[in-house]
Amino acid sequence: MKFIAEIDVMPLKEILDPQGKAVKLGLGNLGLSKIADVRIGKHVSIELEAQSKEEAEKNVDLACKKLLANLIMEGYTFKVNSIN
């Protein structure tokens, strides 16, 4: 079966996000000063083949832990859906 995984990798709340702070300041300069906080992360889309959704989820989780996220500074979430 074919699956698609949508993965979001974000800096941990405890970690300073200088890129997010710069965007927040820029938005303030545009008159959008009521924005409380901005966090910048990355979104990854992966197409994969697996025997089941559970197997696909295990493979995506392993990819996140081993390569896509720096677990010291980042957390991740993902959703896996089948492709028809």
Secondary structure as UniProt FT lines:
FT   STRAND          2..11
FT   TURN            13..14
FT   HELIX           18..29
FT   TURN            30..31
FT   TURN            33..34
FT   STRAND          42..49
FT   HELIX           53..63
FT   HELIX           64..68
FT   TURN            71..73
FT   STRAND          74..83
//
